Each structure stands twice: as structure tokens, then as C-alpha cells.
Amino acid sequence: MFNELKKLPLTISLSGLLVITMVVPVIYGFLSGEIYQGRTFLYAVLLGFFILTCFWLASRNNNKQFHRHANIWGMIFFFTVFPFILAIPLNEVLVGGEIIDAYLDMVSVFTTTGLKVFPNNHLTDTLLVWRVFLGWTCGFLMWVFAWSIFFPMKLGGFELLDNNKNKFNANSTVFFSQTRLPSERFWNEVIRLAPIYFFITVACALGLLLITRDPFFSILRALSAIATFGTQIPGKNPTGISVEFILFLIMVFAFSRTTVLGPFSRRQFLRTLQDPEVRLGFIIVVVAAILIFFFLFDMTGGIYQVLMLSWATLYTCVSFLTTTGLVSEFL
């Protein structure tokens, strides 16, 4: 069955994946008592699967050769058309707003930008939970797009990994040459990266759960942090330096693509420290943190205030460098 999925055009298979994400607001809406929101997304799921089934039946016997740039066109379709499709059920359940506002909100979720389009009272908990889960999914898909499209073409910074000492690069060249269809390359990368992405998310959620004792916040904040999607979490969010430290460790993974090149080891750790992206990110964070520190420094404060301000500037700079957009409570 999965082999058949890999042969489908990305526009169809990714549409099915995004339709599945709408199952989350269906379940949460019915369990939390927001019946209208849950029912609306349920209808959207049923309609989406019906339409995709029709497309699948129409294309299953298509023996035409896929264009070698099919993944690029699929990625463009993903960031332009898919947000409009998901904006339709979103606009249906919104308290106010127009379809263009819902589309802009979906674009911010797909790109994990976290742009705040609607006021807090316009979004129910069901919509907030769905936005976080959708942002987590899109963050992973953007990661897969990078490895399945830009890595073989040596674009987007991947040319930095192109050296004879990089064993992973040689293995990946053979790996990509064995795939016949562009969509196969994409889904093979999904298989390779999904366990890493899921493991980091679970580790972050468990770490936050041990500190906050709040499973709802821990899961949603972990989903948004690994996707660098600094969106609002419904309810009163637990804070503290322990929570920020867990999120800090997770955001460091976004510094460089070499953090996922292989299993963790001393050699891999040293290779990561020598990576140009990590070094450049470290320089930017240190310089920005020093500038912000001296801009906010108060001579009347004690050593505790100095330490907290140092941590706050470091955490905030790392957050914004990785496009997460979280601000320390101590800043």
C-alpha cells in the first residue's frame, strides 16, 4: 500500500495527509463540547477523502512519466493552493473575518511563521489545537522538502555538506539514484526523517511534562517548538527557567542540518561543532545577545538580575534566530 502511495503525485498524497490533520479538530471538538467545530471539520474530512478518491481512481492507471521537477511544482502547490483549501473550513467556523484572512492565517501556519491574524477571542481551543498540530506537520514537511529537493540539487546551503569526508553524502547520492519517481524520493525521506522528528518531539513533551505537570501545554508547546512555530498555546502557560531551558535545547537542533546526519556520537558532535552554519549561528546569537544585554542592563541590579538578563537575552536570540519567536519571561 505504501508503495502505491509513493507512486502518486505529491499534490494528491500531500492533500490526503493534510486532510488527515483535520481529524484532530474533529476529535478534540467533540470531546471538548465544541460540537459545531468538530462537525464542520468532520464534513471537510469526508468531502476531502471523497474528492481525493476520485482523483486517485482517475490517475492510478496513468503511465505517463513524471516530470523531473514534479517535486518543485508540488512544493509550490503546497504553499499556495493547500492553504486556501484548508482556509475554507477554518473560515466556516470563525466568529468573524473574511476568507482572505483565513487564507493568510493558513499561510502563516504552513510556513510556521506564526503571524497573528485573528484576535484571541476569534479562535476557539479546537482551532488553536488544530493550528499547532498543522504547524507541526508542515514544519516536518518543510524539512522533508529540503532534503528531497534541495539536497540532491546542492542548493539552499546543502552545498556545504558536499565533501568527500561526509559519508552520509555519499550514501545519500546512491540512495537518491535508486529512486525512479520524484514522489518516491520525497516519501523515502519521510521514512528516514519521521523517527527523528517524532523522537525529538516526544523528548521535549516529556521534559516539559516533568516540569509543568500539564500534559496539554507540554504536548502543544513541544509540537510548536520543534516546528519553530511560536504560536499561542490556549490557557495559562507555565513559565520558568526550566521550561525555557528545555525549549532552548530543542531550538538548537534548528541551527544546522548536520544535527540529523547520523546517530549521536562524539565524532558526530565534533563534526557538528565544526559546521559553518553552527559557527555562524553561534556568532550571531552571541553578538545579538551582548547588544541586547547592554541595552537593557541596569547598574542597580544585583548578580541575580544580571544572570537572569544574560539568560533571557541568550534564549530570546536563539528563539528568533530559529524563527520560533518566543520571548523569555525574564526579558
C-alpha positions in Angstrom: 0.0 0.0 0.0 2.8 2.4 0.9 4.5 1.6 -2.5 1.3 2.7 -4.2 1.3 5.9 -2.2 4.9 6.7 -3.3 3.8 6.5 -6.9 1.1 9.1 -6.6 1.7 12.7 -7.5 2.6 14.8 -4.4 -0.4 17.0 -5.0 -2.6 14.0 -4.2 -0.7 12.3 -1.5 0.1 15.6 0.4 -3.6 16.6 0.1 -4.5 13.3 1.8 -2.0 13.9 4.6 -3.4 17.4 5.2 -7.0 16.1 5.2 -5.9 13.6 7.9 -4.7 16.5 10.1 -8.3 17.7 10.2 -9.2 14.6 12.2 -7.5 16.3 15.2 -10.1 19.1 15.5 -12.9 16.6 14.9 -11.8 14.5 17.9 -11.0 17.5 20.1 -14.1 19.4 19.1 -16.4 16.5 20.0 -14.6 15.7 23.3 -14.4 19.3 24.4 -18.0 20.1 23.7 -17.4 22.3 20.7 -19.7 20.3 18.5 -20.2 22.7 15.7 -16.4 23.0 15.1 -16.0 19.2 15.3 -18.9 18.6 12.9 -17.6 21.1 10.4 -14.2 19.6 10.2 -15.8 16.1 10.0 -17.7 17.1 6.9 -14.5 18.6 5.5 -12.6 15.3 6.1 -15.3 13.2 4.4 -15.6 15.6 1.5 -11.8 15.8 1.1 -11.4 12.0 1.1 -14.2 11.6 -1.4 -12.6 14.1 -3.8 -9.1 12.6 -3.4 -10.5 9.1 -4.0 -11.9 10.4 -7.3 -8.5 11.8 -8.3 -6.8 8.6 -7.2 -9.1 6.5 -9.4 -8.5 8.8 -12.3 -4.7 8.7 -12.0 -4.0 5.1 -10.9 -3.6 3.8 -14.4 -1.7 6.8 -15.6 1.6 5.5 -17.1 3.0 8.9 -18.2 6.5 9.7 -17.0 6.5 12.3 -14.2 8.5 15.4 -14.8 11.8 15.6 -13.1 10.8 18.9 -11.4 7.5 17.4 -10.2 8.6 17.8 -6.5 9.3 21.5 -7.0 5.8 22.1 -8.6 4.3 20.0 -5.7 6.1 22.3 -3.2 4.8 25.4 -4.9 1.3 23.9 -4.9 1.7 23.1 -1.3 2.4 26.7 -0.2 -0.1 28.4 -2.5 -3.2 26.2 -3.1 -3.3 24.0 0.0 -3.6 26.9 2.4 -6.7 28.1 0.5 -8.2 24.6 0.7 -7.8 24.4 4.5 -8.9 28.0 4.9 -12.4 27.1 3.8 -13.4 25.0 6.9 -11.4 27.5 9.0 -13.5 30.4 7.7 -16.7 28.4 8.2 -16.2 28.1 12.0 -14.6 31.5 12.7 -16.6 34.0 14.7 -15.6 36.8 12.3 -13.3 37.5 9.4 -13.2 37.0 5.7 -11.8 34.2 3.6 -8.7 36.2 2.7 -8.0 36.5 6.5 -8.4 32.7 6.9 -6.1 32.1 3.9 -3.4 34.4 5.3 -3.7 32.6 8.7 -3.2 29.3 6.9 -0.2 30.6 5.0 1.4 31.6 8.3 0.7 28.1 9.7 2.1 26.3 6.6 5.3 28.4 6.7 5.4 28.1 10.5 5.6 31.9 10.6 3.1 32.3 13.4 1.6 35.5 12.1 -1.3 36.6 14.4 -4.2 37.3 12.0 -7.1 36.9 14.3 -7.7 38.2 17.9 -7.6 35.6 20.7 -11.4 35.7 21.1 -11.9 34.7 17.4 -10.2 31.3 17.8 -11.6 28.5 19.9 -9.5 26.0 21.6 -10.3 23.5 18.8 -8.9 25.8 16.2 -5.8 26.6 18.3 -5.1 22.9 18.8 -5.5 22.3 15.1 -3.2 25.2 14.1 -0.5 23.8 16.4 -0.8 20.3 15.1 -0.9 21.5 11.5 2.1 23.7 12.1 4.0 20.7 13.5 3.1 18.7 10.4 4.0 21.5 8.0 7.3 22.0 9.8 8.2 18.4 9.2 7.1 18.6 5.6 9.3 21.6 5.0 12.2 19.6 6.5 11.4 16.8 4.0 11.1 19.2 1.1 14.6 20.5 1.9 16.2 17.0 1.9 14.3 15.6 -1.0 14.5 18.6 -3.3 17.4 20.9 -2.4 19.8 18.3 -1.2 20.1 16.4 -4.5 20.4 19.8 -6.3 23.0 21.0 -3.8 21.0 24.2 -3.1 19.9 26.1 0.0 23.1 25.5 1.9 23.4 21.8 1.2 26.5 22.5 -0.9 28.3 23.0 2.4 27.8 19.3 3.0 29.3 18.2 -0.3 32.7 16.9 0.6 34.5 13.6 0.4 34.7 13.3 4.1 31.0 13.2 4.5 29.9 9.6 4.5 26.3 10.5 4.7 26.5 12.5 1.4 27.9 9.5 -0.5 25.3 7.2 0.9 22.5 9.7 0.0 23.8 10.0 -3.6 23.4 6.3 -4.1 20.0 6.4 -2.2 18.6 9.1 -4.5 19.9 7.5 -7.7 17.9 4.3 -6.9 14.6 6.2 -6.8 12.7 6.3 -10.1 10.0 8.8 -9.3 10.2 12.3 -7.7 7.5 11.3 -5.2 9.4 8.2 -4.2 12.4 10.4 -3.2 10.0 12.5 -1.1 8.4 9.6 0.8 11.7 7.9 1.3 12.9 11.0 3.1 9.7 10.9 5.1 10.6 7.4 6.3 14.1 8.5 7.2 13.3 11.7 9.0 10.0 10.9 10.7 11.5 8.9 13.6 14.0 11.6 14.3 11.3 14.4 14.3 8.9 12.3 16.4 11.6 11.3 18.9 12.7 14.9 19.5 9.1 16.0 19.9 8.3 13.2 22.4 11.5 14.0 24.4 10.6 17.7 24.5 7.0 16.9 25.6 8.2 14.5 28.4 10.7 17.1 29.6 8.0 19.8 29.8 5.6 17.4 31.4 8.0 16.5 34.2 8.4 20.2 35.0 5.0 21.6 34.5 2.7 18.6 35.2 0.5 20.0 32.5 0.1 17.4 29.6 -2.0 19.8 27.4 0.6 22.6 27.5 3.6 20.1 27.2 2.3 18.4 24.1 1.3 21.6 22.3 4.4 23.5 23.2 6.6 20.6 22.1 4.8 20.4 18.8 5.3 24.1 18.2 8.9 24.3 19.4 10.2 21.5 17.2 8.5 23.1 14.2 9.8 26.6 15.2 6.2 27.7 15.3 6.0 30.1 18.2 2.2 30.3 18.3 -0.1 30.9 21.3 -1.0 27.9 23.5 -4.5 28.1 24.9 -4.9 28.5 28.7 -2.4 29.7 31.2 1.0 28.7 30.1 3.5 27.5 32.7 6.7 29.5 32.7 10.1 29.4 34.3 13.8 28.9 33.5 13.4 25.1 33.4 10.7 25.4 30.7 12.8 27.8 28.7 15.9 25.6 29.1 14.0 22.6 27.6 12.8 24.7 24.7 16.3 26.1 24.3 17.8 22.6 23.8 15.1 21.8 21.2 15.6 25.0 19.3 19.4 24.3 19.0 18.5 21.5 16.6 17.3 24.1 14.1 20.8 25.7 13.9 22.1 23.3 11.3 21.1 20.3 9.1 24.2 18.4 10.3 22.4 17.7 13.6 20.4 14.9 11.8 23.2 13.4 9.6 23.7 10.4 11.7 23.5 8.8 15.1 24.7 10.8 18.1 28.4 10.1 18.9 31.5 12.0 19.9 32.6 12.2 16.3 29.3 13.4 15.2 29.2 16.0 18.0 32.7 17.4 17.0 31.6 17.4 13.3 28.6 19.5 14.2 30.7 22.0 16.1 32.9 22.5 13.0 29.9 23.1 10.8 29.9 26.6 9.2 26.1 27.0 9.9 26.6 26.3 13.6 29.5 28.6 13.9 27.7 31.4 12.1 24.6 30.9 14.2 26.7 31.0 17.4 28.4 34.3 16.3 25.0 35.9 15.5 23.5 34.8 18.8 26.4 35.9 20.9 26.7 39.3 19.2 23.0 40.0 19.4 22.7 38.8 23.0 25.6 41.1 24.0 24.0 44.1 22.3 20.6 43.5 23.9 22.2 42.8 27.3 24.0 46.2 27.4 20.9 47.9 26.0 18.8 46.6 28.9 21.5 46.4 31.6 20.7 48.2 34.9 23.6 49.1 37.1 21.4 49.0 40.2 20.6 45.3 39.7 22.3 42.5 41.7 24.1 39.5 40.4 20.8 37.5 40.2 19.3 40.1 37.8 22.5 40.1 35.7 22.4 36.3 35.4 18.7 36.3 34.5 19.1 39.0 32.0 22.0 37.1 30.4 19.9 34.0 30.1 16.9 35.9 28.8 18.9 37.6 26.0 20.5 34.3 25.0 17.2 32.4 25.0 15.4 35.1 23.0 18.1 35.5 20.4 18.2 31.7 19.8 14.4 31.7 19.6 14.3 34.5 17.0 17.3 33.1 15.0 15.4 29.8 14.6 12.2 31.8 13.7 10.4 30.4 16.7 9.7 33.9 18.1 9.4 33.1 21.8 10.5 35.8 24.2 11.9 35.0 27.7 9.7 36.0 30.6 12.9 37.4 32.3 13.5 39.9 29.5 
